[in-house]
Amino acid sequence: MKKVLIAAIGFAALSLAAPAMAADMAVKAPPPAPVVPIYNWTGFYIGANGGWGQSHGCVDFVTIAGTVAGGCADRSGGLAGGQIGYRWQTNQFVLGLEAQGDWAEIKNTRISLLDPLVSTTGKIDGIGLFTAQLGWAWNASLFYVKGGAAVTRNRFDIFNNVTGVGLASAGHTRWGGALGVGWEYGFTPNWSIGVEYDHLWMGRDNSTFLGVVTPGGFTLTGTGVSQDVDMVTLRVNYRFGGYGAPVAARY
C-alpha cells in the first residue's frame, strides 16, 4: 500500500511539472537570422571597355563672302580603351568617380555642298570621359547614371576630288559634356561585367585657314564644325578588395 501511494505522488508531481516545462520551451527565443555576405561595391577598380560610337557633325565653311553651310553627316566606328575609378557604397546607394580613355576610329568622308569638286573628311581618334556616378545596388547588381566632362581628339581634312591633293587640314582637341547610364554585375567578389551608354555634347569648334582656294574658285578662310557623339560599350572591371564583412541580409 505504501508503494502504491509513493507511485501516485510521483505521477502527480510529473503531471504538474510537464506544463511548466512546456511553457519554458514555448518562450525560448527563435534562432538568429542567418548571416550572409552582401556584395560591397566600395573600392578602387580598373578595367577595359570596347564597343561602338557614332558622331553627328555639321560643317560650315567661312569664305570671303561669308559663312556657307557645308553639310551634315553621321559617321561611326569602333572604340576600345580602359577606365579607372573609385566607388563608395552606403546602404544601397553607390557614389563614384571615374576617368575613361578610348581609342576611336569614327570617320566619314563626304562631298561638300559648297563645291562638289571638294570633299571633307572628319575623324575622331580619341575620346576621354571624366565623370561622377550615382548608383543603386541590389547585392551584386548595380544600376547607375553618370555625368561630367568629355574630350575628343579630332582631325578635319579638305581635299580636291579630281587630283586627290589635300587643300587644308586641322587637328584639334575639343571639350564638352557627357551624360550616361549603365548596368554592372559582379560575378565574383572582385570581377564585374557591364554595359554602358553615353551621349557627348561637343558643341562647335572653329578652325582658321590662310586663304585656301577650292577647284570651284571659292576662297576658304576657316571652318566651323558642330558635333555630338553617342557611345555604347561593354565593360569589364577588377575591383581591389572583394566582399565586405558579412552582414545580415537587408534586401
C-alpha positions in Angstrom: 0.0 0.0 0.0 2.9 2.4 0.8 4.5 1.7 -2.6 1.3 2.5 -4.4 0.9 5.8 -2.5 4.5 6.8 -3.4 3.9 6.0 -7.0 0.7 8.0 -7.1 2.5 11.0 -5.6 5.4 10.8 -8.1 2.9 10.6 -11.0 1.1 13.7 -9.7 4.4 15.6 -9.4 5.3 14.8 -13.0 1.9 15.9 -14.2 2.3 19.3 -12.6 5.9 19.7 -13.9 5.0 18.9 -17.6 3.1 22.2 -18.3 5.8 24.3 -16.7 8.4 22.6 -18.9 6.3 23.1 -22.0 5.8 26.8 -21.1 9.6 27.2 -20.7 10.1 25.7 -24.1 7.4 27.9 -25.7 9.1 31.2 -24.7 12.6 30.3 -26.0 13.9 32.9 -28.5 14.0 31.9 -32.2 17.4 31.1 -33.7 19.2 34.2 -35.1 18.8 35.1 -38.7 21.4 33.6 -41.0 24.3 35.9 -41.7 25.1 36.1 -45.4 27.7 38.2 -47.4 26.3 41.2 -49.2 28.2 42.4 -52.3 30.1 45.6 -51.5 30.9 47.9 -54.3 33.3 50.1 -52.3 36.9 50.3 -53.6 39.2 51.2 -56.4 38.8 49.5 -59.7 40.4 49.3 -63.1 39.1 47.8 -66.3 38.8 47.7 -70.1 36.0 48.5 -72.5 35.1 48.2 -76.1 32.2 49.0 -78.4 30.8 51.3 -81.0 30.5 55.1 -81.4 28.6 57.4 -83.7 29.1 61.1 -84.3 26.7 63.5 -85.9 28.5 66.6 -87.3 27.7 69.6 -89.4 30.3 71.7 -91.3 30.2 75.4 -92.1 32.8 77.0 -94.5 33.9 80.5 -93.8 34.6 82.3 -97.1 35.4 85.9 -98.0 31.7 86.4 -98.8 30.5 84.9 -95.5 29.6 81.6 -93.9 28.2 78.9 -96.1 26.8 75.5 -94.9 28.9 72.6 -96.0 26.5 69.8 -95.0 25.8 67.4 -92.1 26.6 63.7 -91.9 26.8 60.8 -89.4 30.0 58.7 -89.0 30.5 55.6 -86.9 33.3 53.2 -85.9 34.8 51.1 -83.2 36.0 52.1 -79.7 38.5 50.4 -77.3 40.0 51.6 -74.1 40.1 51.5 -70.4 38.8 53.1 -67.2 39.9 53.6 -63.6 37.8 54.8 -60.7 36.7 54.6 -57.1 33.2 53.8 -55.7 31.8 54.1 -52.2 28.7 52.3 -51.1 26.4 53.3 -48.2 23.3 51.1 -47.8 22.1 50.6 -51.4 23.5 53.8 -52.8 26.8 53.9 -54.6 28.8 57.1 -55.4 31.8 57.1 -57.7 34.4 59.0 -59.7 35.8 57.6 -63.0 38.2 58.5 -65.7 37.9 56.7 -69.1 40.0 56.9 -72.2 39.3 55.3 -75.6 41.0 54.9 -78.9 38.4 55.6 -81.6 38.0 55.1 -85.4 35.0 57.2 -86.1 35.4 58.5 -89.6 33.4 59.8 -92.6 34.1 61.4 -96.0 31.5 63.4 -97.9 31.3 65.7 -100.9 31.0 69.3 -99.9 27.7 71.2 -100.6 29.8 74.4 -101.2 31.9 72.9 -104.0 31.2 69.4 -105.5 34.9 69.2 -106.5 35.8 69.2 -102.8 35.4 66.5 -100.2 35.8 66.8 -96.5 36.9 64.1 -94.0 36.1 64.3 -90.4 37.6 61.8 -87.9 37.6 61.2 -84.1 40.5 59.1 -83.0 40.4 59.6 -79.2 37.7 60.1 -76.5 38.1 60.8 -72.8 35.5 61.0 -70.1 35.8 62.4 -66.5 32.6 61.7 -64.7 30.8 61.3 -61.4 28.5 58.3 -60.8 25.3 57.8 -58.7 24.2 54.2 -58.5 21.7 51.9 -56.8 22.9 48.4 -55.9 20.9 45.2 -55.4 23.6 43.0 -54.0 25.8 42.1 -56.9 23.8 44.1 -59.5 24.5 47.8 -59.9 22.5 50.4 -61.9 24.0 53.9 -62.3 23.8 57.2 -64.0 26.9 59.3 -64.7 27.8 62.8 -65.9 30.7 65.1 -66.3 33.3 66.3 -68.8 34.2 64.9 -72.2 37.1 65.5 -74.5 37.7 64.3 -78.1 40.7 64.4 -80.4 39.6 65.4 -83.9 41.0 65.8 -87.4 39.4 67.6 -90.3 40.7 67.5 -93.9 39.7 69.2 -97.1 40.9 67.7 -100.4 40.5 68.1 -104.2 38.3 65.3 -105.6 39.9 65.5 -109.0 43.6 65.3 -108.1 43.2 63.9 -104.6 45.5 66.6 -103.3 44.9 67.9 -99.7 43.9 71.5 -99.6 43.8 72.1 -95.8 43.7 70.2 -92.6 43.2 70.9 -88.9 43.8 68.8 -85.8 42.4 69.9 -82.5 41.2 68.8 -79.1 37.7 69.9 -78.1 35.9 69.8 -74.7 32.2 69.2 -74.0 29.8 67.5 -71.6 28.8 63.8 -71.1 25.8 62.1 -69.7 25.4 58.3 -69.5 23.7 55.3 -67.9 25.0 51.8 -67.2 24.4 48.5 -65.5 27.1 46.3 -64.0 27.1 42.8 -62.4 29.7 41.4 -60.0 30.1 37.7 -61.0 32.9 37.2 -58.5 33.9 39.2 -55.4 36.4 41.2 -57.5 35.3 40.9 -61.1 32.3 42.6 -62.8 30.9 43.0 -66.3 28.6 45.6 -67.6 27.2 47.7 -70.4 27.1 51.5 -70.7 25.6 54.2 -73.0 27.0 57.7 -73.1 25.9 60.8 -75.0 28.5 63.6 -75.6 27.7 67.2 -76.4 30.8 68.6 -78.0 29.4 72.0 -79.2 31.0 73.9 -82.1 34.7 74.2 -82.9 36.2 76.7 -85.3 39.4 76.4 -87.5 41.2 79.2 -89.4 42.9 78.8 -92.8 45.2 81.1 -94.7 43.1 81.6 -97.8 42.5 78.1 -99.3 41.1 78.3 -102.9 38.9 75.4 -103.9 38.7 74.0 -107.5 35.4 75.8 -108.0 37.0 79.2 -107.1 35.9 79.6 -103.5 38.4 81.1 -101.1 38.1 79.5 -97.6 39.3 81.3 -94.5 38.1 78.8 -92.0 35.5 76.2 -91.0 33.1 75.6 -88.1 32.2 72.1 -87.0 29.4 71.1 -84.6 29.4 67.6 -83.2 27.6 65.2 -80.9 28.7 61.7 -80.1 26.9 58.5 -78.9 28.8 55.6 -77.4 27.8 52.0 -76.4 30.5 50.0 -74.7 30.8 46.6 -73.0 33.0 46.8 -69.8 34.9 44.5 -67.5 36.3 45.7 -64.2 38.6 44.4 -61.5 37.9 45.8 -58.1 40.5 45.7 -55.3 39.1 44.3 -52.1 36.2 42.0 -52.7 33.3 41.4 -50.3 33.0 43.5 -47.2 32.4 42.0 -43.8 29.4 39.6 -43.7 26.2 41.4 -42.6 22.6 40.4 -42.1 20.7 40.5 -45.4 18.7 43.7 -45.8 17.5 43.4 -49.4 
